Amino acid sequence: MANTGKTIATLLIGAAVGAAVGYVLATDKDKRQENMDRFKDRFNGIKDRFSKKNADLEEEIYNA
């Protein structure tokens, strides 16, 4: 049952990424660059949050 949930989540993530890439490629050059910059900023923000949570988790594990 757990594999079904992972499969569905993977499909939904893939669909979202595909839709975002399609949207970016369908726009004109100026708008595309603006969208790419916005996507990069959001992705970097998410990456930073996960990195911080990972560092906090590692600290808890090593200090336990």
N, C-alpha and C positions, 0 to 999 in steps of 0.2 A: 504494500500500500504506500510506503514511503517513496518508492521509486516513481509512482504515478504522480505524486505531488511535485517531485523534482523535475519530472518530464514536462509537466504543465508549466511550471515556473520558467523552465528553460525556453519553452516555446513562446511564452508571453514576452520574455526579455528579448528574444530574437526578433519577434514581430515589432516590438517597440523600437529596437535599434534599426531594423529595416525601414520602418516608417520614417524615422528621423533622417536617415541617410537619403531616402527618396525625396523627402521634402527639401533637404539642403541642395541636392543636385538639381531639383526642378526650378530653383529660383535663379534670378539673375546674379551676375558676378558680385556686385556690391552688397546685395542682400545676403548672398551666400557667405561672404567673408564676415559680415556682421553676425550671422547665425553661428558660424564656426567659432568665432571668438566667445560668444555667449555659451555655447556647448562646452568649450574648453574650460571656461571659468567654473561652470557648474560641476563638471567632471572633477576638476582639481579640488573643489570644495568637498565633494563626496569622498575623494581619495584622502584628503587631509583628515576628515572625520574618522574614517576607518583606520587610518594610521595611528591616530591618537587613541582610539579605543583599543587597538591592538597593543600599543605600548602600555596602556593602563592595565590591560589583561596580563601581559607578560610580567609587569611589576607585581601584580597581585599573586601570580603563580610563584614567582621567585621569592617573595617575602612571606609566603604561607608556611 
